[in-house]
């Protein structure tokens, strides 16, 4: 891949790889077992400058491209999917604030970059996931600002967040409004009326303090509004496209780890007097893994370059997310199969990879939603 990466990207990849292999990997099993957020690793990522790699230099970042972010995510997720997921949150939050925040709101960016403050984004609700336009959390305008009511679900890092980006419906005073009349607010997690539920007990992706957060008559000033009132649906959709590249890269990193483990295991595991890597059935499984992983990487990086060219990536991001996460689920399962009975044991990393990768087909829009997005983009192109 050296011929396709710039020297800057190669250097960043090597930095991320060293950190992931030396520090993240030795903590990954414990994070999974203990299901607790690792603040030390989070702050170490901040110290390395990873949270601001795609933020322009004027905003306090490194000003690198989206391919660079995807490279770092792959390296982190190769050692821990949950650490990769934690990396994505401040990357997206700083970009979101820089693009849409007021001058005062953008002053919060340094605290996110250095890891001293943690942000979370609250979009999904107990009854509304993929259908963002149907959320029921509301922010009613008052003379002093807004009053926020509702409940958000699946808030990643919600249990440890200092600030929460809350997407809420902002109806007109008569209670009516466009179903897309959604606004975004930055909410201090310690405000009166903000209540965090217990951390969700998830199948995989442990250590992310994922929880429900309830808002009961939370009073917000006008300065809590991020961007323009009623325009946050478009902001969320644009953010989802970028986020899908990061989540695709996370799935890619997990698939790469599974492939490496399967290939190494097949070379040492002997059956019928020979290493199982000499059996054609195993060889073909590894060949398919290698091919699909390479194809996924190209899809992701192509979409990242289109994004950096300033063009819409609705279809390209959906392509990358759909193909990569389906691929990763299939091949991590095959990698576990190559391990045989040992693959079902927690003594081997593949068991954790199998649980972690399952989420990739669900969050940031299920893969059924990705197919719908692609189909609609095709219709637009044909009309």
C-alpha positions in Angstrom: 0.0 0.0 0.0 3.0 2.3 0.2 2.6 3.4 -3.4 -0.9 4.7 -2.7 -0.3 6.5 0.6 1.6 9.8 1.0 4.6 9.9 3.2 2.5 11.8 5.8 -0.1 9.1 5.7 2.5 6.3 6.1 4.0 8.1 9.1 0.6 8.5 10.7 -0.3 4.9 10.0 3.0 3.8 11.6 2.4 6.0 14.7 -1.2 4.6 15.1 0.0 1.0 14.6 2.8 1.3 17.2 0.4 2.8 19.7 -2.3 0.2 19.0 0.1 -2.8 19.2 2.0 -1.6 22.2 -0.7 -0.1 24.3 -4.2 -0.9 23.0 -3.7 -4.6 22.3 -2.5 -5.4 25.8 -5.6 -3.7 27.3 -8.2 -4.9 24.8 -9.2 -8.2 26.5 -9.5 -6.4 29.9 -11.7 -3.7 28.4 -13.9 -6.4 27.0 -14.0 -8.3 30.2 -14.4 -5.4 32.6 -16.7 -3.4 30.3 -15.3 -0.1 31.5 -14.2 3.0 29.6 -10.4 3.3 29.5 -9.7 7.0 30.1 -5.9 6.3 30.0 -6.0 5.1 26.5 -8.4 7.9 25.5 -6.0 10.5 26.8 -3.1 8.8 25.2 -4.9 9.1 21.8 -5.3 12.8 22.5 -1.7 13.2 23.4 -0.7 11.7 20.1 -2.9 14.3 18.3 -5.2 11.6 16.8 -8.5 13.4 17.6 -7.7 16.4 15.4 -6.0 14.8 12.4 -8.8 15.8 10.0 -9.6 19.1 11.6 -8.1 22.0 9.7 -5.0 23.7 11.2 -6.9 26.9 11.7 -9.2 25.0 14.0 -6.4 23.5 16.0 -6.0 20.2 14.1 -3.4 18.6 11.8 -5.4 19.4 8.6 -4.9 15.9 7.1 -7.4 14.3 4.7 -10.2 11.8 5.4 -8.1 8.9 4.1 -5.7 9.6 7.0 -8.6 9.3 9.5 -9.7 6.0 7.9 -6.1 4.7 8.2 -5.9 5.5 11.9 -9.3 3.9 12.6 -8.3 0.7 10.8 -5.1 0.4 12.9 -6.9 1.1 16.2 -9.8 -1.3 15.5 -7.4 -4.0 14.4 -6.4 -4.1 18.1 -9.7 -3.1 19.7 -13.0 -2.2 18.1 -14.2 -0.4 21.2 -11.1 1.9 21.3 -11.6 2.6 17.6 -15.2 3.5 18.4 -14.1 5.8 21.2 -11.6 7.5 18.8 -14.4 8.3 16.3 -16.4 10.3 18.8 -14.1 13.3 19.3 -13.0 13.2 15.7 -16.6 13.8 14.6 -17.5 16.1 17.5 -14.6 18.5 16.7 -15.4 18.6 13.0 -19.1 19.1 13.8 -18.4 22.1 16.1 -15.9 23.6 13.7 -18.3 23.4 10.8 -21.5 24.4 12.6 -20.7 25.9 16.0 -20.7 29.6 17.1 -17.4 31.3 18.1 -18.2 30.5 21.7 -19.0 26.9 21.0 -15.9 26.4 19.0 -13.9 27.5 22.0 -14.7 24.0 23.4 -12.7 22.3 20.7 -9.3 22.4 22.5 -10.8 20.5 25.5 -12.1 17.8 23.1 -8.7 17.6 21.3 -6.7 17.2 24.5 -9.1 14.7 26.0 -9.9 16.8 29.1 -13.6 16.8 28.0 -15.6 14.1 26.4 -18.5 14.6 24.0 -21.3 12.3 23.0 -24.0 12.5 20.3 -27.6 11.7 21.1 -29.8 11.0 18.0 -31.5 7.6 18.4 -34.4 7.1 20.7 -36.0 4.0 22.2 -38.6 3.9 19.4 -36.7 5.8 16.7 -33.4 4.7 15.2 -33.0 4.7 11.4 -35.9 7.1 11.0 -34.3 10.2 12.4 -37.0 12.5 11.1 -39.5 10.8 13.5 -37.7 11.5 16.7 -39.9 12.8 19.5 -37.5 14.5 21.8 -38.5 18.2 21.7 -37.0 21.6 22.5 -39.7 24.2 22.9 -38.6 27.8 22.5 -39.1 30.1 25.4 -38.1 33.8 26.1 -34.9 32.6 27.7 -34.0 29.8 25.2 -35.4 26.3 25.1 -36.8 23.6 27.3 -35.7 20.1 26.4 -37.7 16.9 27.0 -37.3 13.4 25.8 -35.2 10.3 26.0 -32.2 9.2 23.9 -30.9 5.7 23.5 -27.6 4.0 22.6 -25.6 7.1 23.4 -22.0 6.0 23.0 -19.8 7.4 25.8 -23.0 8.8 27.3 -22.1 7.5 30.7 -18.9 9.6 30.8 -19.7 12.5 28.5 -19.3 16.1 29.7 -21.2 17.5 26.8 -24.0 15.9 24.7 -25.0 16.9 21.2 -28.8 16.4 21.4 -30.9 16.3 18.3 -34.5 17.4 19.1 -37.7 18.5 17.3 -38.2 22.2 17.4 -41.9 22.8 16.6 -43.4 26.2 16.0 -45.2 27.9 18.9 -48.5 26.5 17.6 -47.1 22.9 17.9 -46.9 22.4 14.2 -43.9 22.0 12.0 -42.1 20.1 9.2 -41.1 16.6 10.3 -37.6 17.6 9.3 -37.7 20.7 11.7 -35.0 19.3 13.9 -32.3 21.3 15.7 -29.1 20.4 17.5 -28.2 21.6 21.0 -25.0 21.2 23.0 -26.1 20.2 26.5 -23.9 20.2 29.7 -24.4 16.7 31.1 -24.5 18.1 34.7 -27.5 20.3 34.1 -30.6 19.8 36.2 -33.0 17.4 34.5 -30.4 15.3 32.7 -30.4 11.7 33.9 -28.2 9.0 32.6 -29.4 5.4 32.7 -27.2 2.4 33.5 -24.7 1.3 30.9 -26.2 -1.1 28.4 -25.0 -4.7 28.7 -24.1 -5.4 25.1 -23.0 -8.4 23.1 -19.8 -6.8 22.1 -18.1 -3.4 21.9 -17.6 -3.2 25.6 -16.1 -0.3 27.5 -18.0 2.5 25.7 -20.4 3.4 28.6 -23.4 3.2 26.1 -26.6 4.3 27.9 -29.9 6.0 27.7 -30.1 9.6 28.7 -33.4 11.3 29.8 -34.0 15.0 29.6 -36.8 16.3 31.9 -37.5 20.0 31.4 -33.9 20.8 30.9 -33.5 24.6 30.5 -31.1 25.7 27.7 -30.0 29.2 26.8 -30.2 30.4 23.2 -26.4 29.8 23.0 -26.9 26.1 23.3 -28.3 25.9 19.7 -25.7 24.6 17.3 -26.1 25.9 13.8 -29.4 27.1 12.5 -32.7 26.2 14.1 -34.7 23.6 12.2 -31.6 22.7 10.0 -30.0 19.9 12.0 -31.6 17.0 10.0 -29.4 18.0 7.1 -26.4 18.4 9.4 -27.0 14.9 10.9 -27.3 13.3 7.4 -24.0 14.9 6.3 -22.4 13.7 9.5 -23.7 10.2 9.0 -22.0 10.0 5.6 -18.6 10.8 7.2 -19.3 8.5 10.2 -20.1 5.6 7.9 -16.5 5.9 6.5 -15.1 5.6 10.0 -17.4 2.7 10.9 -16.5 1.0 7.7 -12.8 1.4 8.6 -13.5 0.0 12.0 -15.1 -3.1 10.5 -12.1 -3.3 8.1 -9.7 -3.3 11.0 -11.5 -6.1 12.8 -11.6 -8.2 9.6 -7.9 -7.6 9.1 -7.2 -8.8 12.6 -9.4 -11.9 12.1 -7.6 -12.7 8.8 -4.2 -12.4 10.5 -5.3 -14.6 13.4 -6.8 -17.2 11.1 -3.7 -17.4 8.8 -1.4 -17.7 11.8 -3.5 -20.4 13.4 -3.9 -22.3 10.2 -0.1 -22.4 9.8 0.4 -24.0 13.2 -2.7 -26.1 13.7 -2.0 -29.7 12.5 -4.6 -32.2 11.5 -4.2 -35.5 9.6 -0.4 -35.1 9.8 -0.3 -31.6 8.1 -0.9 -28.0 9.0 -4.5 -27.1 8.0 -3.1 -24.3 5.9 -2.2 -26.9 3.4 -5.8 -27.9 2.9 -7.5 -26.3 -0.1 -10.7 -25.6 1.8 -8.7 -23.4 4.3 -6.6 -21.9 1.5 -9.7 -20.7 -0.4 -11.2 -19.2 2.8 -8.0 -17.2 3.4 -7.9 -16.2 -0.3 -11.4 -14.9 -0.2 -10.7 -13.0 3.0 -7.6 -11.3 1.5 -9.4 -10.3 -1.6 -12.5 -8.9 0.1 -10.4 -7.0 2.6 -8.4 -5.4 -0.2 -11.6 -4.5 -2.1 -13.1 -2.9 1.1 -10.1 -0.8 1.7 -10.3 0.6 -1.9 -14.0 1.3 -1.5 -13.5 3.2 1.7 -10.5 5.2 0.5 -12.2 6.1 -2.7 -15.2 7.4 -0.8 -12.9 9.4 1.4 -11.2 11.0 -1.6 -14.6 11.9 -3.1 -15.5 13.5 0.3 -12.3 15.5 0.4 -13.1 16.7 -3.2 -16.2 18.4 -1.8 -18.7 16.1 -3.4 -21.6 14.3 -1.9 -20.7 10.8 -0.8 -24.2 9.5 0.1 -23.9 6.6 -2.3 -20.2 6.1 -1.9 -20.4 6.0 1.9 -23.3 3.6 1.7 -21.4 1.4 -0.7 -18.4 1.3 1.7 -20.5 0.6 4.8 -22.7 -2.0 3.2 -19.9 -4.0 1.5 -17.3 -3.7 4.3 -19.5 -4.6 7.2 -21.2 -7.5 5.4 -17.7 -8.7 4.4 -16.4 -8.3 7.9 -19.2 -10.3 9.5 -18.8 -13.1 6.9 -15.1 -13.4 7.2 -14.7 -12.9 10.9 -17.2 -15.8 11.1 -15.0 -17.8 8.7 -11.9 -17.0 10.7 -13.6 -18.3 13.8 -14.5 -21.5 11.8 -10.8 -22.0 10.9 -10.0 -21.9 14.6 -12.5 -24.7 15.2 -13.5 -25.3 18.8 -10.8 -22.9 20.0 -12.5 -20.1 18.1 -15.4 -20.5 20.6 -13.1 -19.9 23.6 -12.4 -16.6 25.1 -8.7 -17.7 25.3 -8.5 -16.7 21.6 -9.0 -13.1 20.3 -11.3 -14.3 17.5 -14.1 -14.8 19.9 -14.1 -11.1 20.9 -13.7 -10.0 17.3 -16.8 -12.1 16.4 -18.9 -10.3 19.0 -17.5 -6.8 18.3 -18.0 -7.0 14.5 -21.7 -7.8 14.7 -22.6 -4.2 15.6 -21.1 -2.9 12.4 -24.1 -4.0 10.3 -26.4 -2.2 12.7 -25.2 1.2 13.7 -24.9 4.4 11.6 -27.8 3.1 9.6 -28.5 -0.7 9.3 -27.3 -2.3 6.1 -30.9 -2.5 5.0 -31.0 1.3 5.2 -27.7 1.4 3.2 -29.3 -0.6 0.4 -32.3 1.8 0.4 -29.9 4.8 0.2 -28.0 3.3 -2.7 -31.3 2.5 -4.5 -32.6 6.1 -4.1 -29.3 7.5 -5.3 -29.5 5.3 -8.4 -33.1 6.5 -9.0 -31.8 10.1 -8.8 -29.1 9.4 -11.3 -31.5 7.8 -13.7 -34.1 10.6 -13.5 
